[in-house]
Amino acid sequence: MDNCLFCKIARGEIPSRKVYEDDEVFAFHDINPARPVHILVIPKRHITSLATVGDDDAPVLGRMLAVANKLASESGSPDGFRVIINNGRVGGQEVQHLHAHIVGGPEPVGPMLKRV
């Protein structure tokens, strides 16, 4: 996707504070962090959202989670962290490229959802 923000970041066309990169995934610090640890992990190949994944995408999804664990521990959240993947309009997905937010830090993240 030529105009996708996260594709451009993964290709190095837009600067980021890179944390990790391999053949399948790219990870960088969120530009507006919500927690002391707030890293985004994205597949390098454009995948719009979880709603568009197929069986062939299972390896990169697994890679994203394996990298999330490694980066959270190395970045200051060894006692736990949260992985958030927003999906679609209702799920609050703002960038139409699959991405996982890795959030944590020295203090508990807080409740998973606001109760209604």
MMTF fields as JSON, N, C-alpha, C and O atoms, coordinates in Angstrom:
{
  "mmtfVersion": "1.0.0",
  "mmtfProducer": "UNKNOWN",
  "numBonds": 463,
  "numAtoms": 464,
  "numGroups": 116,
  "numChains": 1,
  "numModels": 1,
  "chainsPerModel": [1],
  "groupsPerChain": [116],
  "chainIdList": ["A"],
  "bondAtomList": [4, 2, 8, 6, 12, 10, 16, 14, 20, 18, 24, 22, 28, 26, 32, 30, 36, 34, 40, 38, 44, 42, 48, 46, 52, 50, 56, 54, 60, 58, 64, 62, 68, 66, 72, 70, 76, 74, 80, 78, 84, 82, 88, 86, 92, 90, 96, 94, 100, 98, 104, 102, 108, 106, 112, 110, 116, 114, 120, 118, 124, 122, 128, 126, 132, 130, 136, 134, 140, 138, 144, 142, 148, 146, 152, 150, 156, 154, 160, 158, 164, 162, 168, 166, 172, 170, 176, 174, 180, 178, 184, 182, 188, 186, 192, 190, 196, 194, 200, 198, 204, 202, 208, 206, 212, 210, 216, 214, 220, 218, 224, 222, 228, 226, 232, 230, 236, 234, 240, 238, 244, 242, 248, 246, 252, 250, 256, 254, 260, 258, 264, 262, 268, 266, 272, 270, 276, 274, 280, 278, 284, 282, 288, 286, 292, 290, 296, 294, 300, 298, 304, 302, 308, 306, 312, 310, 316, 314, 320, 318, 324, 322, 328, 326, 332, 330, 336, 334, 340, 338, 344, 342, 348, 346, 352, 350, 356, 354, 360, 358, 364, 362, 368, 366, 372, 370, 376, 374, 380, 378, 384, 382, 388, 386, 392, 390, 396, 394, 400, 398, 404, 402, 408, 406, 412, 410, 416, 414, 420, 418, 424, 422, 428, 426, 432, 430, 436, 434, 440, 438, 444, 442, 448, 446, 452, 450, 456, 454, 460, 458],
  "bondOrderList": [1, 1, 1, 1, 1, 1, 1, 1, 1, 1, 1, 1, 1, 1, 1, 1, 1, 1, 1, 1, 1, 1, 1, 1, 1, 1, 1, 1, 1, 1, 1, 1, 1, 1, 1, 1, 1, 1, 1, 1, 1, 1, 1, 1, 1, 1, 1, 1, 1, 1, 1, 1, 1, 1, 1, 1, 1, 1, 1, 1, 1, 1, 1, 1, 1, 1, 1, 1, 1, 1, 1, 1, 1, 1, 1, 1, 1, 1, 1, 1, 1, 1, 1, 1, 1, 1, 1, 1, 1, 1, 1, 1, 1, 1, 1, 1, 1, 1, 1, 1, 1, 1, 1, 1, 1, 1, 1, 1, 1, 1, 1, 1, 1, 1, 1],
  "groupList": [{"groupName": "MET", "atomNameList": ["N", "CA", "C", "O"], "elementList": ["N", "C", "C", "O"], "formalChargeList": [0, 0, 0, 0], "bondAtomList": [1, 0, 2, 1, 3, 2], "bondOrderList": [1, 1, 2], "singleLetterCode": "M", "chemCompType": "L-PEPTIDE LINKING"}, {"groupName": "ASP", "atomNameList": ["N", "CA", "C", "O"], "elementList": ["N", "C", "C", "O"], "formalChargeList": [0, 0, 0, 0], "bondAtomList": [1, 0, 2, 1, 3, 2], "bondOrderList": [1, 1, 2], "singleLetterCode": "D", "chemCompType": "L-PEPTIDE LINKING"}, {"groupName": "ASN", "atomNameList": ["N", "CA", "C", "O"], "elementList": ["N", "C", "C", "O"], "formalChargeList": [0, 0, 0, 0], "bondAtomList": [1, 0, 2, 1, 3, 2], "bondOrderList": [1, 1, 2], "singleLetterCode": "N", "chemCompType": "L-PEPTIDE LINKING"}, {"groupName": "CYS", "atomNameList": ["N", "CA", "C", "O"], "elementList": ["N", "C", "C", "O"], "formalChargeList": [0, 0, 0, 0], "bondAtomList": [1, 0, 2, 1, 3, 2], "bondOrderList": [1, 1, 2], "singleLetterCode": "C", "chemCompType": "L-PEPTIDE LINKING"}, {"groupName": "LEU", "atomNameList": ["N", "CA", "C", "O"], "elementList": ["N", "C", "C", "O"], "formalChargeList": [0, 0, 0, 0], "bondAtomList": [1, 0, 2, 1, 3, 2], "bondOrderList": [1, 1, 2], "singleLetterCode": "L", "chemCompType": "L-PEPTIDE LINKING"}, {"groupName": "PHE", "atomNameList": ["N", "CA", "C", "O"], "elementList": ["N", "C", "C", "O"], "formalChargeList": [0, 0, 0, 0], "bondAtomList": [1, 0, 2, 1, 3, 2], "bondOrderList": [1, 1, 2], "singleLetterCode": "F", "chemCompType": "L-PEPTIDE LINKING"}, {"groupName": "LYS", "atomNameList": ["N", "CA", "C", "O"], "elementList": ["N", "C", "C", "O"], "formalChargeList": [0, 0, 0, 0], "bondAtomList": [1, 0, 2, 1, 3, 2], "bondOrderList": [1, 1, 2], "singleLetterCode": "K", "chemCompType": "L-PEPTIDE LINKING"}, {"groupName": "ILE", "atomNameList": ["N", "CA", "C", "O"], "elementList": ["N", "C", "C", "O"], "formalChargeList": [0, 0, 0, 0], "bondAtomList": [1, 0, 2, 1, 3, 2], "bondOrderList": [1, 1, 2], "singleLetterCode": "I", "chemCompType": "L-PEPTIDE LINKING"}, {"groupName": "ALA", "atomNameList": ["N", "CA", "C", "O"], "elementList": ["N", "C", "C", "O"], "formalChargeList": [0, 0, 0, 0], "bondAtomList": [1, 0, 2, 1, 3, 2], "bondOrderList": [1, 1, 2], "singleLetterCode": "A", "chemCompType": "L-PEPTIDE LINKING"}, {"groupName": "ARG", "atomNameList": ["N", "CA", "C", "O"], "elementList": ["N", "C", "C", "O"], "formalChargeList": [0, 0, 0, 0], "bondAtomList": [1, 0, 2, 1, 3, 2], "bondOrderList": [1, 1, 2], "singleLetterCode": "R", "chemCompType": "L-PEPTIDE LINKING"}, {"groupName": "GLY", "atomNameList": ["N", "CA", "C", "O"], "elementList": ["N", "C", "C", "O"], "formalChargeList": [0, 0, 0, 0], "bondAtomList": [1, 0, 2, 1, 3, 2], "bondOrderList": [1, 1, 2], "singleLetterCode": "G", "chemCompType": "PEPTIDE LINKING"}, {"groupName": "GLU", "atomNameList": ["N", "CA", "C", "O"], "elementList": ["N", "C", "C", "O"], "formalChargeList": [0, 0, 0, 0], "bondAtomList": [1, 0, 2, 1, 3, 2], "bondOrderList": [1, 1, 2], "singleLetterCode": "E", "chemCompType": "L-PEPTIDE LINKING"}, {"groupName": "PRO", "atomNameList": ["N", "CA", "C", "O"], "elementList": ["N", "C", "C", "O"], "formalChargeList": [0, 0, 0, 0], "bondAtomList": [1, 0, 2, 1, 3, 2], "bondOrderList": [1, 1, 2], "singleLetterCode": "P", "chemCompType": "L-PEPTIDE LINKING"}, {"groupName": "SER", "atomNameList": ["N", "CA", "C", "O"], "elementList": ["N", "C", "C", "O"], "formalChargeList": [0, 0, 0, 0], "bondAtomList": [1, 0, 2, 1, 3, 2], "bondOrderList": [1, 1, 2], "singleLetterCode": "S", "chemCompType": "L-PEPTIDE LINKING"}, {"groupName": "VAL", "atomNameList": ["N", "CA", "C", "O"], "elementList": ["N", "C", "C", "O"], "formalChargeList": [0, 0, 0, 0], "bondAtomList": [1, 0, 2, 1, 3, 2], "bondOrderList": [1, 1, 2], "singleLetterCode": "V", "chemCompType": "L-PEPTIDE LINKING"}, {"groupName": "TYR", "atomNameList": ["N", "CA", "C", "O"], "elementList": ["N", "C", "C", "O"], "formalChargeList": [0, 0, 0, 0], "bondAtomList": [1, 0, 2, 1, 3, 2], "bondOrderList": [1, 1, 2], "singleLetterCode": "Y", "chemCompType": "L-PEPTIDE LINKING"}, {"groupName": "HIS", "atomNameList": ["N", "CA", "C", "O"], "elementList": ["N", "C", "C", "O"], "formalChargeList": [0, 0, 0, 0], "bondAtomList": [1, 0, 2, 1, 3, 2], "bondOrderList": [1, 1, 2], "singleLetterCode": "H", "chemCompType": "L-PEPTIDE LINKING"}, {"groupName": "THR", "atomNameList": ["N", "CA", "C", "O"], "elementList": ["N", "C", "C", "O"], "formalChargeList": [0, 0, 0, 0], "bondAtomList": [1, 0, 2, 1, 3, 2], "bondOrderList": [1, 1, 2], "singleLetterCode": "T", "chemCompType": "L-PEPTIDE LINKING"}, {"groupName": "GLN", "atomNameList": ["N", "CA", "C", "O"], "elementList": ["N", "C", "C", "O"], "formalChargeList": [0, 0, 0, 0], "bondAtomList": [1, 0, 2, 1, 3, 2], "bondOrderList": [1, 1, 2], "singleLetterCode": "Q", "chemCompType": "L-PEPTIDE LINKING"}],
  "groupTypeList": [0, 1, 2, 3, 4, 5, 3, 6, 7, 8, 9, 10, 11, 7, 12, 13, 9, 6, 14, 15, 11, 1, 1, 11, 14, 5, 8, 5, 16, 1, 7, 2, 12, 8, 9, 12, 14, 16, 7, 4, 14, 7, 12, 6, 9, 16, 7, 17, 13, 4, 8, 17, 14, 10, 1, 1, 1, 8, 12, 14, 4, 10, 9, 0, 4, 8, 14, 8, 2, 6, 4, 8, 13, 11, 13, 10, 13, 12, 1, 10, 5, 9, 14, 7, 7, 2, 2, 10, 9, 14, 10, 10, 18, 11, 14, 18, 16, 4, 16, 8, 16, 7, 14, 10, 10, 12, 11, 12, 14, 10, 12, 0, 4, 6, 9, 14],
  "groupIdList": [1, 2, 3, 4, 5, 6, 7, 8, 9, 10, 11, 12, 13, 14, 15, 16, 17, 18, 19, 20, 21, 22, 23, 24, 25, 26, 27, 28, 29, 30, 31, 32, 33, 34, 35, 36, 37, 38, 39, 40, 41, 42, 43, 44, 45, 46, 47, 48, 49, 50, 51, 52, 53, 54, 55, 56, 57, 58, 59, 60, 61, 62, 63, 64, 65, 66, 67, 68, 69, 70, 71, 72, 73, 74, 75, 76, 77, 78, 79, 80, 81, 82, 83, 84, 85, 86, 87, 88, 89, 90, 91, 92, 93, 94, 95, 96, 97, 98, 99, 100, 101, 102, 103, 104, 105, 106, 107, 108, 109, 110, 111, 112, 113, 114, 115, 116],
  "secStructList": [7, 6, 6, 7, 2, 2, 2, 2, 2, 2, 6, 6, 1, 1, 7, 7, 7, 3, 3, 3, 3, 7, 1, 1, 3, 3, 3, 3, 3, 7, 1, 1, 7, 1, 1, 1, 3, 3, 3, 3, 3, 3, 3, 1, 1, 7, 7, 7, 7, 4, 4, 4, 7, 7, 4, 4, 4, 2, 2, 2, 2, 2, 2, 2, 2, 2, 2, 2, 2, 2, 2, 2, 2, 2, 6, 6, 7, 6, 6, 7, 3, 3, 3, 3, 7, 7, 7, 2, 2, 2, 2, 6, 7, 7, 1, 1, 1, 7, 7, 3, 3, 3, 3, 3, 7, 1, 1, 7, 7, 7, 7, 1, 1, 7, 7, 7],
  "xCoordList": [0.84, 0.0, 0.883, 1.569, 0.868, 1.752, 1.488, 2.435, 0.232, -0.1, -0.322, -0.706, -0.098, -0.316, 0.794, 1.979, 0.401, 1.346, 2.32, 3.529, 1.805, 2.68, 3.542, 4.655, 3.059, 3.907, 5.083, 6.214, 4.813, 5.883, 6.894, 8.095, 6.427, 7.333, 8.187, 9.4, 7.566, 8.308, 9.352, 10.413, 9.057, 10.013, 11.077, 12.005, 10.961, 11.928, 11.675, 12.534, 10.513, 10.181, 9.736, 9.846, 9.237, 8.849, 9.667, 9.696, 10.333, 11.161, 10.336, 9.185, 10.942, 10.325, 11.433, 12.613, 11.037, 11.993, 11.96, 11.313, 12.672, 12.672, 13.207, 14.196, 12.507, 12.912, 13.402, 14.298, 12.795, 13.106, 12.7, 11.762, 13.435, 13.075, 13.642, 14.786, 12.834, 13.317, 12.645, 12.094, 12.681, 12.11, 10.594, 10.034, 9.916, 8.456, 7.799, 6.725, 8.444, 7.801, 8.725, 9.944, 8.106, 8.804, 8.168, 6.944, 8.963, 8.437, 9.052, 10.237, 8.228, 8.672, 7.869, 6.763, 8.45, 7.768, 6.572, 6.651, 5.465, 4.284, 4.626, 5.322, 4.143, 4.467, 3.686, 4.043, 2.635, 1.833, 1.61, 0.499, 2.661, 2.562, 1.543, 1.437, 0.797, -0.188, 0.391, -0.201, 1.524, 2.181, 3.691, 4.164, 4.459, 5.919, 6.489, 7.444, 5.902, 6.247, 5.047, 3.949, 5.252, 4.182, 4.842, 5.325, 4.843, 5.508, 4.47, 3.565, 4.598, 3.734, 4.529, 5.68, 3.904, 4.496, 3.585, 2.383, 4.184, 3.405, 4.013, 5.222, 3.167, 3.745, 4.294, 3.694, 5.41, 5.974, 5.076, 4.937, 4.481, 3.553, 2.216, 1.763, 1.595, 0.334, -0.77, -1.116, -1.299, -2.51, -3.396, -2.976, -4.596, -5.456, -5.871, -5.743, -6.364, -6.849, -7.002, -6.795, -7.362, -7.624, -8.788, -8.872, -9.683, -10.836, -10.431, -11.223, -9.2, -8.778, -7.729, -7.248, -7.364, -6.334, -6.9, -8.092, -6.016, -6.363, -5.378, -4.488, -5.533, -4.644, -3.178, -2.29, -2.925, -1.543, -0.87, 0.355, -1.679, -1.135, -0.754, -0.171, -1.076, -0.804, 0.671, 0.928, 1.64, 3.032, 3.405, 4.095, 2.971, 3.332, 2.591, 3.133, 1.375, 0.65, 1.369, 1.508, 1.819, 2.599, 3.905, 4.333, 4.538, 5.8, 5.584, 6.408, 4.484, 4.17, 4.079, 4.595, 3.426, 3.266, 4.578, 4.856, 5.378, 6.677, 7.581, 8.284, 7.562, 8.356, 7.816, 8.594, 6.498, 5.899, 6.439, 6.793, 6.504, 7.011, 8.454, 8.805, 9.271, 10.692, 10.858, 11.619, 10.151, 10.31, 9.771, 10.367, 8.655, 8.099, 9.092, 9.341, 9.652, 10.616, 11.858, 12.335, 12.379, 13.598, 13.384, 14.342, 12.142, 11.862, 11.369, 11.003, 11.353, 10.978, 9.67, 9.082, 9.201, 7.957, 8.109, 7.333, 9.117, 9.368, 8.328, 8.247, 7.534, 6.557, 5.173, 4.222, 5.05, 3.775, 3.529, 4.163, 2.607, 2.279, 0.951, 0.425, 0.418, -0.832, -0.573, 0.182, -1.211, -1.181, -2.587, -3.568, -2.669, -3.961, -3.935, -3.045, -4.923, -5.085, -6.494, -7.477, -6.582, -7.872, -8.244, -7.393, -9.516, -9.961, -11.226, -12.279, -11.108, -12.27, -12.743, -12.163, -13.784, -14.333, -14.78, -14.426, -15.546, -16.058, -14.921, -14.985, -13.895, -12.751, -11.755, -10.794, -11.962, -11.108, -9.838, -8.873, -9.816, -8.627, -8.514, -9.407, -7.39, -7.2, -6.354, -6.572, -5.392, -4.554, -4.936, -4.924, -5.272, -5.758, -4.609, -4.484, -3.784, -2.694, -2.626, -2.47, -2.739, -2.726, -1.55, -0.419, -1.813, -0.739, -1.145, -2.316, -0.152, -0.366, 0.308, 1.479, -0.446, 0.108, 0.633, -0.096, 1.882, 2.471, 2.575, 3.352, 1.798, 1.784, 2.112, 1.691, 2.872, 3.245, 4.129, 4.093, 4.916, 5.802, 5.914, 5.527, 6.434, 6.634, 5.34, 5.283, 4.315, 3.046, 1.984, 2.09, 0.958, -0.119, -0.771, -0.907, -1.162, -1.758, -3.141, -3.535, -3.868, -5.213, -6.256, -5.922, -7.525, -8.596, -8.586, -8.22, -8.993, -8.959, -9.919, -9.559, -11.141, -12.146, -12.891, -13.0, -13.393, -14.26, -15.616, -16.227, -16.062, -17.361, -18.511, -18.463, -19.546, -20.705, -21.92, -22.994],
  "yCoordList": [-1.178, 0.0, 1.237, 1.513, 1.968, 3.119, 4.235, 4.87, 4.489, 5.605, 5.222, 6.075, 3.989, 3.531, 4.077, 3.869, 4.767, 5.352, 4.315, 4.544, 3.183, 2.185, 1.46, 1.044, 1.298, 0.735, 1.668, 1.216, 2.976, 3.954, 3.923, 4.05, 3.757, 3.656, 2.405, 2.459, 1.279, 0.018, 0.091, -0.524, 0.839, 0.994, 2.053, 2.217, 2.767, 3.801, 5.135, 6.016, 5.302, 6.551, 7.635, 8.826, 7.219, 8.129, 7.73, 6.553, 8.688, 8.333, 7.819, 8.21, 6.947, 6.427, 6.114, 6.078, 5.891, 5.462, 3.934, 3.322, 3.343, 1.89, 1.188, 1.6, 0.104, -0.731, -2.088, -2.691, -2.564, -3.914, -4.024, -3.369, -4.874, -5.165, -6.519, -6.835, -7.321, -8.533, -8.636, -7.649, -9.797, -9.94, -9.782, -9.419, -10.054, -10.073, -8.906, -8.455, -8.412, -7.394, -6.211, -6.3, -5.107, -3.868, -3.336, -3.372, -2.847, -2.315, -0.953, -0.728, -0.048, 1.305, 1.903, 1.455, 2.931, 3.615, 4.4, 5.035, 4.348, 5.139, 6.625, 7.017, 7.446, 8.883, 9.608, 10.727, 8.994, 9.587, 8.512, 8.0, 8.166, 7.023, 7.22, 8.294, 6.144, 6.148, 5.585, 5.758, 4.923, 4.289, 4.467, 4.821, 4.225, 4.327, 3.424, 3.795, 2.253, 1.378, 1.397, 0.993, 1.863, 1.868, 1.728, 2.695, 0.504, 0.139, -0.43, -1.151, -0.109, -0.701, -1.756, -1.534, -2.906, -3.978, -4.172, -4.394, -4.085, -4.192, -5.25, -5.479, -5.901, -6.731, -5.815, -4.783, -6.178, -5.365, -5.413, -4.421, -6.556, -6.712, -6.097, -6.295, -5.368, -4.714, -5.739, -6.549, -5.67, -6.399, -5.335, -4.659, -5.171, -4.076, -4.23, -3.284, -5.405, -5.608, -7.107, -7.922, -7.455, -8.869, -9.402, -10.604, -8.516, -8.934, -9.423, -10.07, -9.116, -9.5, -10.612, -10.995, -11.138, -12.175, -13.52, -13.792, -14.35, -15.715, -16.678, -16.271, -17.944, -18.965, -18.706, -19.013, -18.147, -17.867, -16.793, -16.672, -16.012, -14.94, -15.403, -14.635, -16.646, -17.143, -16.996, -16.59, -17.304, -17.148, -15.715, -15.521, -14.716, -13.338, -12.881, -12.09, -13.354, -13.006, -13.586, -12.912, -14.816, -15.43, -14.699, -14.523, -14.275, -13.538, -12.216, -11.82, -11.536, -10.28, -10.48, -9.666, -11.557, -11.807, -12.225, -11.834, -13.007, -13.402, -12.181, -12.063, -11.282, -10.063, -9.166, -8.523, -9.119, -8.3, -8.693, -7.824, -9.971, -10.446, -10.006, -9.492, -10.206, -9.835, -8.337, -7.927, -7.522, -6.073, -5.509, -4.591, -6.038, -5.549, -5.767, -4.865, -6.957, -7.256, -6.387, -5.856, -6.239, -5.453, -3.949, -3.214, -3.489, -2.05, -1.528, -0.357, -2.37, -1.887, -2.403, -1.796, -3.525, -4.106, -5.622, -6.402, -6.038, -7.473, -8.218, -9.444, -7.487, -8.133, -8.246, -8.637, -7.912, -8.019, -6.832, -5.784, -7.015, -5.985, -6.351, -7.44, -5.451, -5.706, -5.571, -4.703, -6.443, -6.374, -5.981, -6.639, -4.91, -4.413, -4.352, -3.743, -4.993, -4.89, -4.358, -5.08, -3.102, -2.508, -2.958, -3.038, -3.246, -3.793, -3.09, -3.179, -2.396, -1.751, -0.52, -0.139, 0.081, 1.317, 1.138, 1.943, 0.104, -0.127, -0.433, -0.058, -1.106, -1.435, -0.298, -0.435, 0.814, 1.983, 1.965, 2.65, 1.197, 1.17, 2.48, 2.845, 3.197, 4.495, 4.434, 5.215, 3.517, 3.339, 1.998, 0.974, 2.001, 0.789, -0.105, -0.439, -0.476, -1.434, -2.154, -1.512, -3.459, -4.238, -3.833, -3.746, -3.587, -3.255, -3.635, -3.565, -4.037, -4.387, -3.332, -3.007, -2.805, -1.896, -2.746, -3.575, -2.543, -3.206, -2.126, -1.183, -2.248, -1.228, -1.839, -2.951, -1.093, -1.553, -0.543, 0.651, -1.043, -0.209, -0.786, -1.933, -0.018, -0.545, -0.683, -1.49, 0.082, 0.046, -0.716, -0.815, -1.257, -1.956, -1.077, 0.134, -1.693, -0.984, -0.444, 0.606, -1.128, -0.691, -1.626, -2.647, -1.281, -2.168, -2.304, -1.379, -3.473, -3.74, -2.856, -2.314, -2.702, -1.876, -1.077, -1.479, 0.049, 0.833, 0.135, -0.123, -0.158, -0.854, 0.117, 1.273, -0.371, 0.476, 0.001, 0.59],
  "zCoordList": [0.0, 0.0, 0.0, 0.984, -1.077, -1.239, -0.232, 0.232, 0.118, 0.991, 2.442, 3.242, 2.805, 4.176, 5.086, 4.825, 6.142, 7.083, 7.64, 7.646, 8.107, 8.723, 7.691, 8.014, 6.469, 5.41, 5.147, 4.971, 5.122, 4.909, 6.052, 5.814, 7.281, 8.431, 8.303, 8.506, 7.969, 7.833, 6.722, 6.826, 5.662, 4.555, 4.841, 4.049, 5.945, 6.284, 5.604, 5.644, 4.981, 4.303, 5.278, 4.986, 6.43, 7.504, 8.725, 9.085, 9.369, 10.521, 11.696, 11.889, 12.461, 13.683, 14.673, 14.321, 15.9, 16.921, 16.951, 17.801, 16.004, 15.82, 17.064, 17.67, 17.417, 18.544, 18.052, 18.643, 16.949, 16.479, 15.012, 14.556, 14.283, 12.901, 12.525, 12.852, 11.833, 11.202, 9.834, 9.348, 9.213, 7.867, 7.831, 6.796, 8.965, 8.98, 9.698, 9.301, 10.76, 11.587, 11.84, 11.694, 12.222, 12.544, 13.825, 13.957, 14.764, 16.018, 16.292, 16.044, 16.808, 17.081, 18.229, 18.533, 18.864, 19.961, 19.429, 18.378, 20.168, 19.828, 19.964, 20.901, 19.041, 19.093, 20.186, 20.556, 20.706, 21.778, 22.843, 22.98, 23.599, 24.512, 25.636, 26.228, 25.908, 26.979, 28.275, 29.34, 28.196, 29.343, 29.192, 28.112, 30.273, 30.145, 29.046, 28.364, 28.883, 27.761, 26.814, 27.196, 25.59, 24.581, 23.213, 22.625, 22.737, 21.485, 20.534, 20.955, 19.256, 18.236, 17.486, 17.112, 17.269, 16.465, 15.265, 15.408, 14.064, 12.836, 11.921, 11.95, 11.103, 10.051, 8.963, 8.659, 8.385, 7.302, 6.065, 5.349, 5.827, 4.713, 5.121, 6.248, 4.23, 4.574, 4.83, 3.971, 6.031, 6.419, 7.038, 7.978, 6.543, 6.99, 8.449, 9.226, 8.834, 10.199, 10.452, 9.553, 11.675, 11.967, 11.146, 10.892, 10.73, 9.931, 8.545, 7.861, 8.125, 6.778, 6.779, 5.713, 7.952, 7.987, 7.564, 7.709, 7.038, 6.667, 7.291, 8.037, 6.99, 7.544, 7.2, 7.995, 6.029, 5.615, 6.469, 6.469, 7.2, 8.029, 9.436, 10.201, 9.779, 11.132, 11.545, 12.678, 10.689, 11.121, 11.513, 12.513, 10.757, 11.101, 12.351, 13.123, 12.57, 13.796, 15.013, 16.034, 14.906, 15.98, 16.208, 17.349, 15.132, 15.243, 15.975, 16.8, 15.676, 16.355, 17.866, 18.632, 18.296, 19.731, 20.385, 21.519, 19.688, 20.235, 20.408, 21.412, 19.438, 19.514, 20.63, 21.335, 20.796, 21.852, 23.222, 24.019, 23.498, 24.778, 24.991, 26.053, 23.993, 24.076, 24.313, 25.189, 23.539, 23.635, 24.937, 25.501, 25.428, 26.69, 27.822, 28.622, 27.885, 28.945, 28.833, 29.836, 27.639, 27.421, 27.604, 27.842, 27.496, 27.523, 28.868, 28.976, 29.886, 31.21, 31.749, 32.644, 31.213, 31.7, 31.895, 31.341, 32.687, 32.837, 33.675, 33.61, 34.46, 35.334, 34.713, 35.389, 33.449, 32.756, 31.841, 31.967, 30.93, 29.945, 29.315, 29.544, 28.532, 27.822, 26.327, 25.888, 25.555, 24.092, 23.65, 23.998, 22.887, 22.416, 20.897, 20.304, 20.273, 18.821, 18.574, 18.74, 18.18, 17.846, 16.435, 15.549, 16.246, 14.973, 14.492, 15.123, 13.377, 12.769, 13.527, 14.544, 13.026, 13.588, 15.032, 15.893, 15.302, 16.656, 17.628, 18.799, 17.152, 17.993, 18.164, 18.921, 17.483, 17.648, 16.816, 17.155, 15.736, 14.888, 14.126, 13.361, 14.345, 13.717, 12.455, 11.529, 12.401, 11.217, 10.602, 11.286, 9.322, 8.666, 8.207, 7.029, 9.166, 8.994, 10.338, 11.378, 10.324, 11.559, 12.429, 11.95, 13.704, 14.642, 16.053, 16.427, 16.821, 18.224, 19.085, 18.89, 20.037, 21.028, 22.183, 22.727, 22.553, 23.711, 24.771, 24.619, 25.851, 26.893, 28.239, 28.559, 29.019, 30.344, 31.028, 30.733, 31.941, 32.728, 34.12, 34.343, 35.061, 36.411, 37.221, 38.149, 36.891, 37.632, 36.836, 35.614, 37.513, 36.797, 35.73, 35.904, 34.65, 33.52, 33.872, 33.365, 34.713, 35.092, 34.522, 33.921, 34.709, 34.23, 32.722, 31.997, 32.267, 30.836, 30.07, 29.025, 30.571, 29.916, 30.969, 32.128, 30.54, 31.419, 31.46, 30.423, 32.635, 32.774, 32.526, 32.945, 31.836, 31.538, 32.304, 32.183]
}
